[in-house]
Amino acid sequence: MIELFEQDIVTNDRQSSKGNQLKWKNKDIWYKADSIGYEGLTEYVISNLLLKSTLKKDEFVIYNPVQIKYKTKEFNGVSSVNFLKENYKIVTLERLFQMYYGKSLHTSLWTIREPEERLKFLVENVEGITKLKEFGNYMNKILTIDMLFLNEDRHTHNLAVLMNDKNEFMYCPIFDNGAGLLADTELDYPLEEDTYKLIDKVKSKTFMESFEEQTEVSEKLYGMNIYFNFNKKDIEDILESEDAKIYSKEERDRVKTILFEQMRKYPYLF
């Protein structure tokens, strides 16, 4: 267990529809506490399964479960190594659009009728501002990951790029997957409810409500840019690791059920 203190607290300017987790930074390590369920387990499982994908290791953040003591309370959560290079900071796409155009990207997207045009609008504007190439390929990777792992909290406030003090930009590693795998057991996805019915209930928030349809749009425009090569045994090994066992068997079993079902639904990704 790691003990963290008030001076380690980091205020987060990235909004989430699921509320803001307690976050700390200590000795170049970031920590996040679970707030509505098993977010830490979700981050750990997804990041370890991304190791068994066509992504390079610098394209995503690795998370490890940790138990945190803060003041008089104890939390489950995760830690990750700080990925920011010197003089760089995370800038959400929402903030980026506000900085350059003085208006909301989220609002602008949802005034566009056709989903294909929404995604093109997002990609072309980000490329225009940042000069980053192939941002559509990057979006396809994220949308595919979100579909497979049911991350319902990917929107313009937590899609991001990296910017330095010279207004130079870099791609941001894929992070913040904690809203996936029905992690919100407090409000939307109680453990006692039927897992398969809950899977059907989840909606995306990026530029459409359907994970499948928005991923199809991204594939049509930018192709398929990520594949996975994990199997059921890989999932079981991760969930039976000592790190994962800070979470209950009920939580781990539900994550396994979800992943097995998602593998069944999307064999073309493997």
N, C-alpha and C positions, 0 to 999 in steps of 0.2 A: 504493500500500500504506500502511495506517495502522499505526503502532506503538503498542501498548497496554501498560500496565504493571500491576504487582500492585495498586497503589492504586486502579485502575479496576475491578477484579474485583467482580462483584455476586453474592452468594450467593442462589440461587433456592430458595424454599420451596415452589414448585409442582412436584409430582412428575410424572414421565413414565415410562411403561412402556418407553420407548426410551432411558432414561438421561438424564442432565442435561448439556446443552451448556455449554461455557465462555461466560460472558456478562460484558460490561463496560459501564460507563457513563462517557462522557467528553464534557464540554461539552454536556450535554443530548441527546446522541446515544447510542442503545443499539446494541451490537454483539453478534452471536452467531456462534460458530465452528461449522462443520460437525464432527460427531463420528462419524457412522456412514454417511455417504454424501453425497448432494447436497442436503441440507436447505435450503441457501441458495438454490439454483436454484429449488427448489419454492416457497419463500416469495416470491421475486421474481416468478415466473411467475403464481402464484395472485393475488397482490395486484394485478398489472397487469391480469389478466383481470377482477378484481372492479371495476376502473374501467369496464369495459364490462358493467355490470349495473345493476339498478335500485337498488342501494345508494347512499346518499349518501356523500360522501368522508369524513365524520367517523364513519362506521359501521365502518370497518376500517382496519387499519394498512398503510401502504405500506412495502415492503422493497426495498432496493437491494443488489446484490452488492458485496462488498468483499473484498480480500485483507488479512489481518491478520498482523502480526508480534507475537508474544508470547514474551518471553525468547529462546530459541534456535530456536523453531519458527515456521513459517508456515502459515496456515490460509486456506481459502476460507470465506466466511460472508456475513452480511448486516448492514446498518445500518438503523436506523429512528429517526425523531424521537420523543422522549419525548412521549407523549400525556397524561400525568397532569397534571391541574390542581392548583394549590396546595392542600396539605392533604389531597389524596386519595391513596388507595393501592389496589392491586389485592387483592381478597379472593376466593379461590376459593369455589365453591359448597360444596365439602367443608368448608372451614374455617368458612364462614358457618353451616352447619348444626350443626357442632360447637359453635360459640360460643353459639348460641341454644338448642339442644336437648341438647347434650352427647352426641350420637351421630353415627355415620357416615351421611352421605347415600348413599354408594355401597352400603353394606350394606343400608340401609333400602330402597333402590330394588329390589335384587335379591331381597328377600323378598316382593315383590308379584308375584303370578302373571301378571296380564294386562299386556302392554306399554302399552296405552292408559292404564291406571291408574298405571303407573310415571311416564309423562310428566306426567299430570295432577298427581300427587303432587309432582313436582319443581317444576312451574310454580306451583302453588298455594302451596307453602311459601315459595318465593323471593318471590312477590308479597306474601305475608303478612308476611314479615320486612322487606322493603325498601320496600314500598308502590309499587314500580315497576309500571306498567300495561302490559298486553299482552306479558308475558314469553314467552307461548306463541308469539307472532309472531316474537320474537327467536330462540327455539329453532328454529323452522321454518327460518329463514334459515341458521342454523349447520348444521343437519342436512342441508339441501339442498346447501350448499357442500361439506360433508364427503362426501356421496354422490358428487357430480360429480367431486371431486378426490381421492377415496379417502384422506381423512385418518383413519387408524386410531387416532389417539391422543387423541381427544376424550372426556374423562371428567370426573368431578366435581372432579378436582384441577387441571384447566386450563380449565374453564368458570368464568367469574368475573363479578363486578360491581365497581364502584368505590365506596369508602366514605370519608367524611371523618371528622375528629375529633369531629364533632357527631352521628355515626351517621346521616348523610344519604347516600343512595345515588344512583348514576347508572349507566346502561348502560355496559358496557365495550366499546370497539371490538373487532371480531373480529380476533384475532391468533393467532399460534402455529399456522400451518398446515404447518410443516416436515416433519411425518410423512406428508404426502400424496404422491401421484404415485410411489409405490414408492421413496421416497428412501433407504430403509435398504438399501444395497447390501452392507453388511458382514455382516449376519446373516440377514435374512429374504428379501431380494429381490436376489440377486446379478445383476450385469449380464449374465452369460452365459446365464441361464435364459430360457425363453420368456415374453415379456411378457404375452401373452394368458392363459396359465395362471396367472401371478402375479396378474393382475387378479382372476381368479376366487377366488383364495386369500385376499384381504384381507377382514378382518372389522372391524366397528365395535365401539366399547367404551362408547358413551354409555348406552343402556339396552336395546339389543338387539345381536345379532351381525350382523344383516343391515342394511346401509345402506338398501336399498330399503324394507324393511318399517318401519324406524323413521321414515323420511321420510314414508311413506304415513300412518303413525299421526299424525304432526305435521300433515300436510295435512288429515286428517280432522277433527282437533280445532281447528286454528287457521287453516286455509286455506293458500294459496300466497302467500308474501310476498317472493319474489325471482325475477327472471327475468334471463337473460343475453342479450347481443347481440353476442358476439364470433364470429368465423368462423375458418376454417383459416388464412387469410392473416395474421390478427392473431396467431395462435399462432406461425406461422413467423417473423413480424417480431420478436416478443419473443425467440425462441430464437436468432435470428441477430444480435441486437444485440451491440455490443461488450461491454456489461456481462455478458451471458450467456456470452460466450466464454471467461471464466475457467474454465468447466466444459468437459469433453471433448465432442467431437462425439457419441460413443457415448451419453453421459448425456443430451445435448440431444435426440438422435434418439429415445431411449426415452420421454422426456417427451412429445414430439410424438405418438408412437404411442399412448400412453395417452390423451392428450387427444382425439385424433381418435376413438378407440374410445368414450370416454365421451360425446362429442357424438352419436355414432351411437346409443348406448343410450338417451339421454334427450332426444330432440328436443322433448318437451313443455316443457322448461325454457327454450327459445329462442324 
